């Protein structure tokens, strides 16, 4: 399911227009993104949790050139 399909289904289920539902959905996502970017963790029980994690780099090879790069 993509974003457009999700918005259409929610709009139909709640009797809202797709435009209203998209605005609400985008505000929801923007709030999660802003909160995570500020260093806080977002946890929505039954849906998921979002947080920034730092991972160690790893060495990979570029196909075709075999040049090693750190990702």
Beta strands, then each sheet from edge to edge (+ up, - down):
strand 1: 42-44
strand 2: 48-50
strand 3: 59-61
strand 4: 68-70
sheet 1: 1+ 2-
sheet 2: 3+ 4-
end
